[in-house]
């Protein structure tokens, strides 16, 4: 193949695609898609830890302690 012919083919996108498809078809490969015979198992080891921190003003703590029946 001459150099000019090859460059013209590369510049023409549809011709390049056709050449690639023809090359792939000439390889004679076979692709098989099948579902697995066993279920897919995904192990998620998640550790959720929540920590609540509260701080009270000294006066607010005294009011809560004095009125414990309300809270």
C-alpha positions in Angstrom: 0.0 0.0 0.0 1.4 3.4 -0.9 2.0 6.0 1.8 -0.5 8.5 0.3 -3.2 5.9 0.1 -2.7 5.0 3.8 -2.8 8.6 4.9 -6.0 9.2 2.9 -7.6 6.1 4.5 -6.6 7.3 8.0 -8.0 10.8 7.3 -11.3 9.2 6.3 -12.8 8.1 9.6 -15.4 5.8 8.3 -12.9 3.9 6.2 -10.7 3.5 9.2 -13.6 2.1 11.2 -14.4 -0.3 8.4 -10.7 -1.5 8.3 -10.7 -2.1 12.1 -14.0 -4.0 12.0 -12.7 -6.2 9.1 -9.5 -6.9 11.0 -11.5 -7.8 14.2 -13.8 -10.0 12.2 -10.9 -11.8 10.5 -9.5 -12.9 13.9 -12.5 -15.1 14.4 -12.8 -14.6 18.2 -15.9 -15.5 20.1 -17.2 -13.7 23.1 -19.6 -15.5 25.5 -21.6 -13.8 28.1 -23.2 -16.0 30.8 -24.7 -15.4 34.3 -22.6 -16.9 37.1 -23.9 -20.1 38.7 -23.3 -18.8 42.2 -24.7 -15.6 43.7 -22.4 -12.6 44.0 -21.5 -12.0 47.6 -20.3 -8.6 48.7 -19.0 -8.4 52.3 -19.2 -4.9 53.8 -17.4 -4.5 57.1 -18.8 -1.3 58.3 -18.2 0.0 61.8 -20.4 3.0 62.7 -19.5 4.7 65.9 -21.3 7.8 67.2 -20.2 9.9 70.0 -22.3 12.6 71.6 -20.5 15.2 73.6 -22.4 17.9 75.4 -21.3 20.7 77.6 -23.4 22.8 79.9 -22.8 26.2 81.4 -22.3 26.1 85.1 -25.6 28.1 85.7 -27.5 25.8 83.3 -26.3 22.7 85.1 -27.4 24.2 88.5 -30.9 24.9 87.1 -31.2 21.4 85.7 -30.1 19.9 89.0 -32.5 22.1 91.0 -35.4 21.1 88.7 -34.6 17.5 88.0 -38.3 16.5 87.8 -38.8 18.7 84.7 -36.0 17.1 82.9 
